[in-house]
């Protein structure tokens, strides 16, 4: 039995966050029903059939689940020490075989399903497992930790103790050779001192299957938190997993068995001409684009070998590559780095090769940045913190496997295989991983979230922000206090829909409508003014809710601007992303590239923020007010504006949003999606009214005269109606407009689907409606359909926004092929020729 070092951590509680909550217009009868499925196993005489308990509630002890009557988060576990009770009940006369009926079993009310061989009046024998124990979270909300040392928004400065822990971690990583992956930093755990333990006394804890003793420090009392650092290299005893039989049928998940190490396959390649020693080059191996570094002693024309894991060693077939790189040029793509098996972004040049240019100057067409999030320990172990920064896209990397408790549960080869699949297959795989490999089993405890409808947002924040990261991967059950309802999935859908609708409401002051359109939401840079005491708590909460909804296969009611989805995925952001964030300012920035004498504009490296009618001048670089914009430093001026508008302006808010999201979802799992797929997964696939779409479409250019009767337009609508599925139609909207949801005049939700009408009508920042426009062009102008919202020309008037340039093709087959390729490549940032 080992021992663990401990550090004192006092309870961190927080007052209710101040927010405006809307009252529901519907009130329901006052009653409380708590369900929890239990499977009966009869005992006793064989003459009495066994009944199956399908749900139960408890009306007795205050420690049981049914006694929960206050808002908050409750950890529900089974009391393994309690006895299983056996009851003999009579089936009511009116009950038919297979029908359910209620039984009072001691202090509990359970529902029993009548066996097929039994009839009304017969007797059954049922076994009721020990009562579920509900433990309320008495620690309160976990306080956020500021890495900048600035207090505010719900965050407090990092303590010296935690700062020392993070510094030790950094020293371990920085001292590790770059040729080998860094060793894992020591992991700390939070434990609660049990009741009856006084300073100096020892108590037992179990960490990852290892039992150890902890000594209670002198200044700590029962019920307070300790951060402990287990001793290293303690062998774990042999263990096996047991499955509880008292779960609801829908929670009967399989215990995950860690996969065997993948088979490795040797690849031999010839170093291409022009590649120098220690220079990277890319190639396709096993269906994946990989990044190989030329060894120092190898020259072009010589052969080198490397290994990659393969998922199916029994077949010689290589997974098909969806994109033909012969026709894709000038864009960013993700590769696997064979030196440490991490995913890395590289830019392909106009010849389809890796762009190895060393120019550090900003280029509006080619430069891109990705966010880098470094996780750090927080003051409260339940709530880690992190450092967020923008780096050049080729400097960003992410793990290609997922581990749980130090054991690999998703391998690189699995993720690589899924990269090549379609959207629906990706979603099915993702949900299976979350349910069967990452979710904590029902028998290991679940979480009940109690909220009051009239105080929904306040209660939800208090509950969710009191949970640790492990609790976020447990099964959640919801109850609206004072209402009759059994959470069989409907309450969960309602919870996520209502909570996200409220927090995305612009009236809260946290989010604001995008200037380009009024339905894509962007973070309000002045959220600190609207909610000075706790605005960062809201963003951390929203990140957790969005991640948990995605983990559980639920939808959220809020769409964000495109670059926020890219930040979640770690995708490159470019100068063009500014257009969907602030079209007017984007147009003013790109117009500077047309000005011959920029000096005459009298600009400097500052930006003027307007918050609640008050102007504030912000330096884009150090001492920016004293640096004039010239033709020589114009690239740096555009670069600083991109970084400020897409990150620095709202960095604290984005940091908490990402931290909350990754409290639930491991980042490597998200590498299978692009930002368009992520929005579809989080917000749902739309069901598009094609007839209404056609009625609200205008025609221009070569189609202006014949309009929808033009041959190419007839083929276009036939392909959309008869050959594109829901996903591809939604992607077409994203291709043309930037966000499939945002160009609509009316919308409604029904049965999990978003119904769009007048699907492509935009209400811009000028208040005018911009209809979907099909502009007829010749194939000499462009061979592929071109959208100005995503990958169109850099210099187009703002009135071209929401327009697709459609060449006059010679056949329907040619139109179909070119349209599908344009849609497929729209998320990659590639130009196609």
BAVEXTI-50601 format. One record per residue (C-alpha): residue in three letters; x, y, z. Coordinates in steps of 0.1 Angstrom, whole numbers, plus 5000, padded with zeros to 4 digits. Example, Ala and Ser with C-alpha at 12.3 -4.5 7.8 and 13.67 -1.06 7.14 Angstrom:
2
ALA512349555078;SER513749895071;
//
This chain:
833
UNK500050005000;UNK501550334989;UNK501350675004;UNK500751004987;UNK501951354994;UNK499151614999;UNK498751984997;UNK495952185013;UNK493152294990;UNK490252485006;UNK486752454993;UNK486152694964;UNK482652814963;UNK481153094942;UNK477953294944;UNK475253254919;UNK476353424886;UNK474253724878;UNK472153674846;UNK468853744831;UNK466553434829;UNK463353414810;UNK460453254826;UNK458652974808;UNK455053034797;UNK454252664805;UNK453852544841;UNK453452174849;UNK451951994879;UNK454151974910;UNK455551624915;UNK458951464916;UNK459751134899;UNK463250994898;UNK463950694876;UNK466850454877;UNK466550114859;UNK467149794879;UNK466949444866;UNK465449184889;UNK466748844895;UNK464248634913;UNK465048404941;UNK463048164963;UNK460547904952;UNK460347824915;UNK456547834916;UNK456748214917;UNK457848384885;UNK460448654884;UNK459249004875;UNK461449264857;UNK461849604874;UNK462149864846;UNK462450174868;UNK462150284904;UNK462050574928;UNK462450614965;UNK460250794989;UNK462150725020;UNK465650815032;UNK467051165025;UNK470251005012;UNK468450834983;UNK467950974948;UNK464251054952;UNK464951284981;UNK466951524960;UNK464851844961;UNK467352124957;UNK468952254926;UNK472552134919;UNK474651844907;UNK474351514926;UNK476551204923;UNK474450894923;UNK476050564932;UNK474850234945;UNK475450134981;UNK477349814976;UNK477149725013;UNK473449735014;UNK471349425011;UNK469249324980;UNK465649314991;UNK463249044978;UNK459449124975;UNK456448914966;UNK453849104947;UNK450549034931;UNK449949134895;UNK446849364892;UNK443949204874;UNK443949454846;UNK447549404837;UNK448349204805;UNK451549014798;UNK454349264788;UNK452549554804;UNK454149764832;UNK452649834866;UNK453850014898;UNK454749834930;UNK455549984964;UNK458649804976;UNK459449925011;UNK460250295008;UNK460650264970;UNK458250284941;UNK459250064912;UNK457749974878;UNK457549604870;UNK457049454836;UNK454649154837;UNK456248834823;UNK454748694791;UNK453848374809;UNK451948544838;UNK448448694840;UNK446648934863;UNK446148794898;UNK449348584897;UNK452248644921;UNK455748754912;UNK458948764931;UNK461149074925;UNK464649164938;UNK465349524945;UNK469049624945;UNK470449844973;UNK469150204973;UNK471050454952;UNK472950704972;UNK472851064962;UNK475851274973;UNK475351644967;UNK478351844956;UNK479052064987;UNK482152214973;UNK480452474952;UNK481552614919;UNK485252574910;UNK486852904906;UNK488752974874;UNK492453034874;UNK494053324855;UNK497353254839;UNK498053624833;UNK497853704870;UNK494953944864;UNK491853884885;UNK488353934871;UNK485553774852;UNK485353494877;UNK489053404875;UNK491653454903;UNK495453464900;UNK497353134901;UNK498753054935;UNK502453014941;UNK501952644949;UNK500152574916;UNK502652794897;UNK505452574910;UNK503652264898;UNK503252404863;UNK506952514863;UNK508052164872;UNK505952034843;UNK507452284819;UNK510952194830;UNK510351824824;UNK509151894789;UNK511852144780;UNK514551914792;UNK513351634770;UNK515051584736;UNK513051684706;UNK513851354690;UNK511751164716;UNK508351244729;UNK508351414763;UNK507651194793;UNK504251254809;UNK504351504837;UNK503351394871;UNK499551384876;UNK497951524907;UNK494551424920;UNK491951584942;UNK490451394971;UNK487951494998;UNK488851435034;UNK486251185048;UNK483951265077;UNK485551185111;UNK489151245099;UNK491051495120;UNK494551655113;UNK497351395115;UNK495051095109;UNK495350875078;UNK492650775054;UNK492650545024;UNK492050654988;UNK492150464955;UNK493850614925;UNK493650424892;UNK493150094910;UNK495950144935;UNK495050184972;UNK497150424992;UNK497150615025;UNK497050985028;UNK497851185060;UNK495451475067;UNK497451795071;UNK497252005102;UNK495152285087;UNK492652065069;UNK489251945082;UNK486751685071;UNK484951775039;UNK487851995025;UNK489751914994;UNK493351794991;UNK495551784961;UNK497751464962;UNK500651354941;UNK500850974941;UNK504350814944;UNK505650694910;UNK506150344897;UNK503650174919;UNK502549854901;UNK498849824896;UNK497249504909;UNK495449264885;UNK491949374880;UNK488749294861;UNK485749494852;UNK482349414866;UNK479049524850;UNK476149634871;UNK472749474862;UNK470749764876;UNK471150004847;UNK468550134822;UNK468549924790;UNK469850214770;UNK472950234792;UNK474049874787;UNK477349974772;UNK480249734767;UNK483249754789;UNK486149864767;UNK489049634762;UNK492249824753;UNK493349734718;UNK496449534711;UNK499349734697;UNK498849794660;UNK500849624633;UNK503649834618;UNK504249844581;UNK507649944566;UNK507650194537;UNK510550264514;UNK510650584495;UNK513150774472;UNK514051114484;UNK512751364458;UNK515051594439;UNK515651924455;UNK515151804491;UNK518051894514;UNK519251724545;UNK516951764575;UNK514251914552;UNK510751774553;UNK508851634523;UNK505451474520;UNK503951164503;UNK500950944505;UNK501450624525;UNK498650394535;UNK496050644524;UNK497450924545;UNK499651224537;UNK502751184558;UNK505551424566;UNK509051274564;UNK512251444573;UNK515251364551;UNK518151234573;UNK521351434574;UNK523351164557;UNK520951114528;UNK520851284494;UNK518151314467;UNK517650994448;UNK518650774477;UNK516150554495;UNK514950584531;UNK512650374552;UNK510050454579;UNK507250274597;UNK503550344601;UNK500850164621;UNK498249994600;UNK494849894611;UNK494249594588;UNK497449404581;UNK495549124562;UNK494649324532;UNK496749484505;UNK494149744497;UNK494950104504;UNK492150324517;UNK490850554489;UNK491750914490;UNK488751134485;UNK490551434471;UNK492651424440;UNK495851614448;UNK496651644411;UNK493951914408;UNK494352064443;UNK496852334448;UNK497852614470;UNK496252534504;UNK496752384538;UNK496452014545;UNK497051804576;UNK499751534576;UNK501151284600;UNK504651354613;UNK506451014613;UNK509151134639;UNK506651154667;UNK503251044651;UNK501651384656;UNK499351554631;UNK500851874616;UNK499552134591;UNK501652194560;UNK500952424531;UNK500952294495;UNK502352524468;UNK501052574433;UNK502852254422;UNK501152034448;UNK504352014469;UNK505052134504;UNK505752504505;UNK509152524522;UNK509652904518;UNK511253064548;UNK509753404543;UNK508353524577;UNK506353814561;UNK502553794561;UNK500853714528;UNK497153764526;UNK496653464502;UNK499053214518;UNK499653284554;UNK497653104581;UNK497653064618;UNK496352804643;UNK495652834679;UNK497952664704;UNK496452574737;UNK498752464765;UNK497052304794;UNK498052394829;UNK497052304864;UNK494452534880;UNK494052634916;UNK491152394919;UNK491952044905;UNK488352034890;UNK489152324867;UNK492452324848;UNK493552644830;UNK495652704799;UNK497652944778;UNK496253034744;UNK498253184715;UNK498253204677;UNK501153044659;UNK502052984623;UNK499952694611;UNK502952474603;UNK504152504640;UNK500952344653;UNK500651974661;UNK498251744679;UNK498351394691;UNK497151124668;UNK495850884695;UNK493650914726;UNK494550784760;UNK492350724791;UNK494050684824;UNK497350634806;UNK495950354784;UNK495550414746;UNK491850374738;UNK491950504702;UNK494950444680;UNK496350644651;UNK495450384626;UNK491750404636;UNK491750774633;UNK493550764600;UNK491050514586;UNK488050734596;UNK489651044580;UNK488850894546;UNK485150814553;UNK482051014547;UNK480351244572;UNK477750994584;UNK480350724590;UNK482550974609;UNK479651064632;UNK478750704638;UNK482350624647;UNK482750934669;UNK479550854689;UNK480650494693;UNK483950594707;UNK482350834731;UNK479750584743;UNK481850264746;UNK485350384752;UNK485350724769;UNK482050734788;UNK482250624825;UNK480150324831;UNK476750364848;UNK477750124875;UNK480650354884;UNK478150634892;UNK476150894873;UNK475251254877;UNK471851404883;UNK471351774874;UNK468451944892;UNK467352284879;UNK464452514883;UNK462952624850;UNK462552984862;UNK466352994871;UNK467552754845;UNK470852924835;UNK471853014871;UNK471152664884;UNK472852494854;UNK476052694858;UNK476152624895;UNK475752254889;UNK478052204859;UNK480852424872;UNK480952224904;UNK481951904886;UNK485351764879;UNK486351654844;UNK485651284851;UNK482051384860;UNK481551534825;UNK482051184810;UNK479551024832;UNK475950964823;UNK473751274832;UNK470151264841;UNK468051584843;UNK465151694864;UNK463152024862;UNK462252064899;UNK458452084905;UNK457551914872;UNK456551554863;UNK458951414839;UNK461151104834;UNK464451164816;UNK464450904789;UNK466151154765;UNK463551414761;UNK464551614791;UNK468151614781;UNK467251744746;UNK465152014762;UNK467852104787;UNK470552154760;UNK468252344738;UNK467052584765;UNK470352644781;UNK472252714748;UNK469352934736;UNK469553154767;UNK473353184768;UNK473553274730;UNK470853534735;UNK472453874727;UNK470554024756;UNK472953854780;UNK475754074767;UNK478053764761;UNK477353724724;UNK476353954696;UNK475053914661;UNK477653914635;UNK477754224614;UNK477754024582;UNK474553844591;UNK472353844621;UNK472153474629;UNK475853384632;UNK476953474667;UNK480353614677;UNK481753674711;UNK481054024724;UNK484454194731;UNK482754394758;UNK481354094777;UNK483454204806;UNK481454524808;UNK478154334806;UNK479054074832;UNK482254204850;UNK482253954878;UNK481653634860;UNK481653664822;UNK484553414819;UNK482553154839;UNK479753164813;UNK482253084785;UNK483752804804;UNK480252674812;UNK479252704775;UNK482352514764;UNK481552234788;UNK477852224777;UNK478852224740;UNK481351944746;UNK478951744767;UNK476151784741;UNK478451654714;UNK479651374736;UNK476051264742;UNK474851314707;UNK472651614715;UNK472251944696;UNK472852304707;UNK470752604697;UNK473452844687;UNK475552894656;UNK478953074658;UNK481053244632;UNK483253024612;UNK486653104628;UNK485352984662;UNK484752634648;UNK488252654634;UNK489652744668;UNK487852444683;UNK489352214657;UNK492752374656;UNK492252454619;UNK494252734601;UNK492653074600;UNK493353304571;UNK492853664561;UNK489553564544;UNK488153454577;UNK487853814587;UNK485153864561;UNK482653644579;UNK483653804612;UNK483354164601;UNK482654214564;UNK482854594565;UNK486254604583;UNK487554324561;UNK486654524529;UNK488454834543;UNK491554624551;UNK491754454517;UNK491154784499;UNK494554904514;UNK496254654490;UNK494854864461;UNK496155204475;UNK499355324459;UNK500355554487;UNK499255404520;UNK501055674539;UNK498455924528;UNK495855734548;UNK497455854580;UNK497055514597;UNK498855374627;UNK499055034644;UNK495955084665;UNK492254984665;UNK489455184681;UNK487054974701;UNK483555104708;UNK481954954739;UNK478555094750;UNK479255424732;UNK482755464747;UNK485755454724;UNK488955294735;UNK492155284714;UNK493954954714;UNK497654904703;UNK497954624678;UNK501654604685;UNK503854754712;UNK503655124711;UNK501455094680;UNK500055454683;UNK503555574674;UNK504055344644;UNK502755474611;UNK501455234584;UNK503655254553;UNK503855044521;UNK506754864536;UNK505054754568;UNK501554704553;UNK501754324555;UNK502554354592;UNK499654584597;UNK497254344580;UNK498654054601;UNK498254234634;UNK494654314625;UNK493953954616;UNK495453834649;UNK493554094669;UNK490154044654;UNK490253664652;UNK491953604686;UNK493453874707;UNK490254074709;UNK488453804728;UNK491353574739;UNK490253534775;UNK486653424764;UNK487953194737;UNK490453034761;UNK487652944786;UNK485352824758;UNK488052584745;UNK489152474780;UNK485552384787;UNK485052204754;UNK488251994759;UNK487251914795;UNK484951664777;UNK486151594742;UNK489851484735;UNK491251694707;UNK492651404686;UNK489051274681;UNK488151604664;UNK490851564637;UNK488451354616;UNK486151654611;UNK486451974591;UNK484852294604;UNK481752254582;UNK481151904596;UNK481652024631;UNK478952274627;UNK476652014613;UNK477451774641;UNK476852034669;UNK473852204654;UNK472151934633;UNK471651874596;UNK469052114581;UNK466151994561;UNK466052244532;UNK462952354514;UNK464252334478;UNK461052484462;UNK461352784485;UNK465052804478;UNK464352824440;UNK461653084445;UNK464053314464;UNK466953284439;UNK468053554415;UNK469953494383;UNK472753714369;UNK475453724343;UNK474853474314;UNK471753344332;UNK470053684336;UNK467853644305;UNK466653284307;UNK466953254345;UNK465952914358;UNK465252794323;UNK468852814314;UNK470252464306;UNK472952474332;UNK470452604359;UNK467952324351;UNK470752074356;UNK471852254388;UNK468452224404;UNK467951864393;UNK471251764409;UNK470351944441;UNK466851784443;UNK467651434431;UNK471251354437;UNK472451544468;UNK471751414503;UNK471051634533;UNK474651664542;UNK475851764508;UNK473052024504;UNK474052174538;UNK477652174526;UNK476652354494;UNK475052624516;UNK478252644536;UNK480252664504;UNK478152954491;UNK477353144523;UNK480053054549;UNK477452904573;UNK474552694563;UNK472252824590;UNK472953194587;UNK471353294554;UNK467753234563;UNK464753444568;UNK462753194588;UNK463652874607;UNK462252634632;UNK463152304649;UNK461051994648;UNK462051644658;UNK465751734659;UNK465851884624;UNK466352244615;UNK463852344588;UNK465052624565;UNK462752834544;UNK463953114521;UNK467152924528;UNK469753154513;UNK468353504521;UNK470953714540;UNK470154004563;UNK473454194563;UNK474754464585;UNK473054724563;UNK469654564571;UNK469054454535;UNK468154104524;UNK470653954500;UNK469053664480;UNK470953364468;UNK472353444434;UNK473553214405;UNK475853404383;UNK476453254349;UNK480053274336;UNK482153114309;UNK484552824315;UNK487253064304;UNK486553264336;UNK486652964359;UNK486452594353;UNK484852514387;UNK481952664405;UNK483252954426;UNK481953094458;UNK483053434471;UNK482253354507;UNK484853074509;UNK487453054482;UNK486553324457;UNK488653604444;UNK490253834469;UNK488854154454;UNK485154134448;UNK482554384458;UNK480554314489;UNK477354284468;UNK478853964454;UNK478553804488;UNK476153504488;UNK476753444451;UNK477953134432;UNK479653174399;UNK478452884378;UNK480152804344;UNK478052704314;UNK478852344312;UNK478452114282;UNK476751834301;UNK475051754333;UNK477751504342;UNK480451764339;UNK478452004362;UNK477851724387;UNK481551634389;UNK482851994391;UNK480152094417;UNK480851804440;UNK484651854439;UNK484152224446;UNK481952144476;UNK484351874489;UNK487352104488;UNK485652414501;UNK486752334537;UNK490352274529;UNK491252624517;UNK492652474484;UNK492352654451;UNK491252424423;UNK492152474386;
//
